Amino acid sequence: MKTLSGTFQVNDFQSVKTALTRPSYKLLLLLVLLSCYSFSFSPENMFSETFFSKISNKYGEDKTHVFHEWQKLIINNTQRDAYEQLNRVNQFTNRNIQFKTDIEHWGKDDYWATPIESLGTGYGDCEDYAIFKYVSLIASGIEESKLRLMYVRALTIDEPHMVLIYSEEPNSIPLVLDNLKSRIFPANKRADLKPIYSFNGQGLWLSKAQGLGNKVKSGSGSKDWTQLMERIEQGQ
């Protein structure tokens, strides 16, 4: 398999399984193979007085400020073009969430935090960064079909890693939003990442480098992804 800047093809699922050696990544592979759950989010319904009161009670009064900033970001983003939306969300996320592994943070091998949990605690792993950006951009008006969470191998640290990718058109080179980089780069400028697969609420794709790859599964019924999206919609 070649890097994001070269041709990438997966002949069978064994290539993916081999790349995902950790138990949490094997679990996630099963999760996304089963299918994904579409997501909808209404900032108008979420950011209420009750919401901010709950944030204050759970995370402390000093944390409400960053949630007001998040609200402002999303509302203002609806008036910006797509590239500015991506940049604003990427910068906000990388600035307000610090990296911490799930074991250190939650005492679990693998835990998918909601954006509220990530922002409220101020910590998350690569999956949590990507999920926060994914939800924030959808709330800003970006079409879900243009966004995918992508599992890659970060070659500089030789570890599995997750990023968020954005594609304006199906055949365009994706832009990569990454907690390891402060700037957004096109995929063909990220030779340090080896793509494995990508997914969103509409399906799973085996990655094909500069393009978006081949869709291999869609539908409904994935327990973990469904529960995560439901927790987000319930304001957790």
C-alpha positions as CSV (number, residue, x, y, z in Angstrom):
1,M,0.0,0.0,0.0
2,K,1.3,3.4,-0.9
3,T,0.9,6.8,0.8
4,L,-1.9,9.3,0.3
5,S,0.1,10.9,-2.5
6,G,0.3,7.7,-4.5
7,T,-2.0,5.0,-5.8
8,F,-3.6,3.0,-3.0
9,Q,-5.6,-0.1,-3.5
10,V,-6.8,-2.8,-1.1
11,N,-7.3,-6.2,-2.7
12,D,-9.0,-7.8,0.3
13,F,-10.0,-7.1,3.9
14,Q,-6.9,-9.0,5.1
15,S,-4.8,-5.9,4.3
16,V,-7.0,-3.8,6.5
17,K,-7.1,-6.3,9.3
18,T,-3.3,-6.6,9.2
19,A,-2.9,-2.8,9.5
20,L,-5.2,-2.6,12.4
21,T,-3.4,-4.7,15.0
22,R,-4.7,-3.1,18.2
23,P,-7.9,-4.6,19.7
24,S,-9.7,-1.2,19.6
25,Y,-9.0,-0.8,15.9
26,K,-10.3,-4.3,15.2
27,L,-13.4,-3.4,17.1
28,L,-13.8,-0.3,15.0
29,L,-13.3,-2.2,11.8
30,L,-16.1,-4.5,12.8
31,L,-18.2,-1.4,13.7
32,V,-17.9,0.3,10.4
33,L,-18.2,-2.9,8.4
34,L,-21.6,-3.4,10.0
35,S,-22.6,0.0,8.8
36,C,-23.0,3.7,9.9
37,Y,-25.6,5.9,11.3
38,S,-26.5,9.2,9.7
39,F,-26.1,12.3,11.8
40,S,-28.2,15.5,12.1
41,F,-27.5,18.4,14.4
42,S,-29.3,21.6,15.1
43,P,-27.3,24.3,16.9
44,E,-30.5,26.4,17.4
45,N,-32.0,23.6,19.5
46,M,-28.8,22.7,21.3
47,F,-27.4,25.9,22.7
48,S,-30.1,26.8,25.2
49,E,-30.0,28.2,28.7
50,T,-30.6,24.7,29.9
51,F,-27.7,23.4,27.9
52,F,-25.3,25.9,29.4
53,S,-26.6,25.2,32.9
54,K,-25.9,21.5,32.4
55,I,-22.4,22.3,31.2
56,S,-21.7,24.5,34.2
57,N,-23.0,21.8,36.6
58,K,-21.0,19.0,35.0
59,Y,-17.7,20.7,34.0
60,G,-17.6,23.9,36.0
61,E,-18.6,27.5,35.4
62,D,-15.3,28.3,33.9
63,K,-15.9,25.9,31.1
64,T,-19.1,27.6,29.8
65,H,-16.9,30.2,28.1
66,V,-15.4,27.8,25.6
67,F,-18.9,26.4,24.8
68,H,-20.1,29.9,24.1
69,E,-17.1,30.2,21.8
70,W,-18.1,27.0,20.1
71,Q,-21.6,28.3,19.6
72,K,-20.3,31.5,18.1
73,L,-18.0,29.6,15.8
74,I,-20.8,27.4,14.4
75,I,-23.2,30.4,14.0
76,N,-20.6,32.6,12.3
77,N,-19.4,29.7,10.1
78,T,-22.8,29.4,8.4
79,Q,-21.9,32.7,6.7
80,R,-18.4,31.7,5.6
81,D,-17.2,29.8,2.5
82,A,-16.2,26.1,2.9
83,Y,-12.5,26.6,3.1
84,E,-12.8,29.2,5.9
85,Q,-15.2,26.9,7.7
86,L,-12.7,24.1,7.6
87,N,-9.9,26.3,8.9
88,R,-11.9,27.9,11.7
89,V,-13.1,24.5,13.0
90,N,-9.7,22.9,12.6
91,Q,-8.0,25.7,14.6
92,F,-10.6,25.8,17.3
93,T,-10.5,22.1,17.9
94,N,-6.7,21.8,17.9
95,R,-6.5,24.8,20.3
96,N,-9.1,23.7,22.8
97,I,-8.6,20.0,23.0
98,Q,-5.3,18.5,24.3
99,F,-4.2,15.0,23.3
100,K,-4.7,12.2,25.9
101,T,-5.2,8.5,25.3
102,D,-8.4,6.8,26.1
103,I,-6.6,4.8,28.8
104,E,-5.3,7.9,30.5
105,H,-8.6,9.9,30.0
106,W,-11.4,7.4,30.4
107,G,-9.7,4.3,31.8
108,K,-10.8,2.3,28.7
109,D,-8.9,0.9,25.8
110,D,-11.3,2.5,23.3
111,Y,-13.9,5.2,24.0
112,W,-15.6,7.5,21.4
113,A,-16.3,10.8,23.2
114,T,-19.0,13.1,22.1
115,P,-17.9,16.7,21.2
116,I,-19.4,17.9,24.5
117,E,-17.3,15.4,26.5
118,S,-14.1,16.3,24.5
119,L,-14.6,20.1,24.9
120,G,-15.8,19.8,28.5
121,T,-12.9,17.8,29.7
122,G,-10.5,19.5,27.3
123,Y,-8.9,16.2,26.2
124,G,-9.3,13.6,23.5
125,D,-7.4,11.2,21.3
126,C,-7.2,11.4,17.5
127,E,-10.7,9.9,17.0
128,D,-12.2,12.5,19.3
129,Y,-10.5,15.4,17.4
130,A,-11.9,14.0,14.1
131,I,-15.4,13.5,15.6
132,F,-15.5,17.0,17.0
133,K,-14.5,18.5,13.7
134,Y,-17.0,16.3,11.8
135,V,-19.9,17.3,14.0
136,S,-18.9,21.0,14.1
137,L,-18.7,21.2,10.3
138,I,-22.0,19.5,9.7
139,A,-23.5,22.0,12.2
140,S,-21.9,24.8,10.2
141,G,-23.7,23.6,7.1
142,I,-21.1,21.4,5.4
143,E,-22.8,18.4,3.6
144,E,-22.1,15.1,5.3
145,S,-21.3,13.5,2.0
146,K,-18.2,15.7,1.7
147,L,-16.8,14.7,5.0
148,R,-15.2,11.4,6.1
149,L,-13.4,10.2,9.1
150,M,-10.3,8.4,7.7
151,Y,-8.1,5.8,9.4
152,V,-4.5,6.1,8.4
153,R,-1.1,5.0,9.6
154,A,0.9,8.0,10.7
155,L,4.3,7.0,9.3
156,T,6.3,9.6,11.4
157,I,5.2,7.9,14.6
158,D,4.4,4.5,13.1
159,E,1.0,4.3,14.7
160,P,-2.7,4.0,13.6
161,H,-4.2,7.5,13.5
162,M,-7.5,9.1,12.5
163,V,-8.0,12.3,10.6
164,L,-11.0,14.1,9.0
165,I,-11.0,14.6,5.2
166,Y,-13.1,17.0,3.1
167,S,-13.8,16.6,-0.6
168,E,-15.6,19.3,-2.5
169,E,-16.3,16.9,-5.4
170,P,-16.2,13.1,-5.5
171,N,-13.1,13.0,-7.6
172,S,-11.2,15.9,-6.0
173,I,-8.1,15.5,-3.8
174,P,-9.3,15.5,-0.2
175,L,-8.2,18.2,2.3
176,V,-6.9,16.7,5.5
177,L,-7.8,18.0,9.0
178,D,-5.3,16.6,11.5
179,N,-4.6,17.2,15.1
180,L,-0.9,16.6,14.4
181,K,-0.8,19.5,12.0
182,S,-2.0,23.1,12.6
183,R,-2.5,23.7,8.9
184,I,-4.8,21.9,6.5
185,F,-3.1,20.2,3.5
186,P,-4.4,18.4,0.5
187,A,-3.9,14.6,0.7
188,N,-1.2,14.6,-2.0
189,K,0.9,16.8,0.4
190,R,0.6,14.4,3.3
191,A,3.1,11.7,2.3
192,D,3.5,10.9,6.0
193,L,0.0,9.3,6.1
194,K,-0.9,5.9,4.7
195,P,-4.7,5.6,4.2
196,I,-6.6,2.5,5.3
197,Y,-10.3,3.3,5.1
198,S,-12.7,6.1,5.5
199,F,-16.3,6.4,6.7
200,N,-19.2,8.7,7.6
201,G,-22.9,8.2,8.5
202,Q,-23.5,7.1,4.9
203,G,-21.1,4.2,4.5
204,L,-17.6,2.8,4.5
205,W,-15.0,3.2,1.8
206,L,-11.7,1.3,1.3
207,S,-9.2,4.1,0.6
208,K,-7.7,4.8,-2.8
209,A,-5.3,7.6,-2.0
210,Q,-6.1,10.8,-3.9
211,G,-9.6,9.7,-4.7
212,L,-12.2,8.7,-2.2
213,G,-12.1,4.9,-2.8
214,N,-14.7,2.3,-3.3
215,K,-17.8,2.1,-1.1
216,V,-18.1,-1.4,0.4
217,K,-20.9,-1.2,2.9
218,S,-23.8,1.0,3.9
219,G,-27.1,0.6,5.8
220,S,-28.1,0.9,9.5
221,G,-27.7,-1.0,12.7
222,S,-24.2,-0.2,14.0
223,K,-24.5,-0.2,17.7
224,D,-21.5,1.9,18.8
225,W,-21.8,4.5,16.0
226,T,-25.5,4.7,16.5
227,Q,-25.1,5.2,20.3
228,L,-22.5,7.9,19.8
229,M,-24.7,9.9,17.4
230,E,-27.7,9.5,19.7
231,R,-25.6,10.7,22.7
232,I,-24.6,13.8,20.6
233,E,-28.1,14.5,19.7
234,Q,-29.2,14.2,23.3
235,G,-26.6,16.8,24.3
236,Q,-24.3,14.5,26.2
